[in-house]
Amino acid sequence: MSFSYGRYRPVGGGTVEPNTQALRKQEQDTVAFAETLTLDFELGDGDNKEITLSGHISSSSFAALRPGDYRVILKQDALGGRTINWPVNVVGNPPQPDPTSLSTSIYEFYFDGTDFHF
């Protein structure tokens, strides 16, 4: 059996090498703010999504086609204090973003094919 998602892939004999396909996708997309936010990790070039919060995110959804590591970067605007309602397919309890104006909060998730684990 062989698998090739994740940052490394097995090559036999108990050794691994970098998975260049997975590493290639560690680029970042800037996503426009929306009160109803949908992040589809397969539509852009990167597995990192950056959003500057200019309001509260009242509902959100995350989607991906294959298992892997994904990162969401939330930046507060000059006012700060913005919050997010995390999607129902996020397992764990990610905290709210740092409310300080112009602060950055980084969230890392692992998608198992069904849920995003914090």
C-alpha positions, 0 to 999 in steps of 0.5 A: 500500500502506498500513500503520498499525502502529507509533507513526506512520503515513504520510499521503502526500507523505513526511509521517507523523502519530501513529498514535492507535490505536498510541499509545492502546495504550501503557498498562501492565498489571500481571501476576501472577507465575508460574513459568511465565509467558505474556504475551499482549499482546492480552488487556489494554489495554496493550503494556507488561507489568509483573511483580514477580518473587517467584521464578524464571521457569522458562519463558515465552511471549510472544504478540501478534496484530500487529506492533509495539513491546512492553515488559516491565518486570521488578521484583525483590522485596525478596529480589532475584536472580530470573531468567527463561528467555526464550521461544524466540520472543525473538530477540537475547540480552536480559540477565537482570534486575538482581539487586539487590533492588527494582530494575527492568529494562525490556526493549523488543521489536519483534514482526514477526509471528513473533518478538520482537526484543530 
